[in-house]
Amino acid sequence: MKFKNYEREYEYVFSDEEKIKQKCDINKVGVHLNNPGSEAVYSKLLQETFGSLHDEVFNHMVKITWLIRRFTYNGVRRKEHKANGMYLDKAYAVYMRDYIGYDNKMFIGRYSCISRVMSYVDDFYINFDDISPFEHEYKYPYKYMKFEFISLVYMMEERMELLDYCEKKQMKYSEFLDYVINYIGCYNNEHGETYAFLFNIGSLPYIKIL
């Protein structure tokens, strides 16, 4: 499947500046008791803190993914963090719960954002299984395409082309959402109903294959 940069045919849902201002006028944003400072100081600190969390989570996610794929039971290797067959996954679940003392579902359950991000390691890194992340640093490959972005398109066959294009465009998250909504709408018009945008309050949106 080849990625195609479609012209805009659908309205802006998330990135329309007037709609954004109606819902959250930046001039009305304040900081309780001016601590840690002005809105500008608060905004910068919030960005830096989330950025640090993002990098730390990715670092640990890479290590956990690598470790999960080292597990074997009765000579059979567990290649993925889920859907390896009931026999192998059950053995691993018991091993984690009763011998290690943790439950995978706490952080990397089936519907978690981290599980979606974990699906990219082979796209990001050649021969990922061969080089230990405890001996080599795997850097996050994007500056603009954060977890929210790659989580949105994780099911799509052309996900890497989409991300690479939008990284070059330095898109913000709201712009990326509208770009992908337009993309799947145009794609469906050209190829038939293939993708749907799913957005439930309380969870990250994602594109589902129909």
ABEGO torsion letter per residue (X at the ends): XBBBBBBBABBBAAABAAAAAAABBAAABBBBGGOAEBAAAAAAAAAAAAAAAAAAAAAAAAAAAAAAAABBBGGBBBABABGAEAAAAAAAAAAAAAAAGBBAAAAABAABAAAAAAAAAAAABBGAAABBAAABBBBBABAABBAAAAAAAAABAAAAAAAAAAAAAGBBAAAAAAAAAAAAAAAAAAAEBABBBBBBBGBBBBBBBX
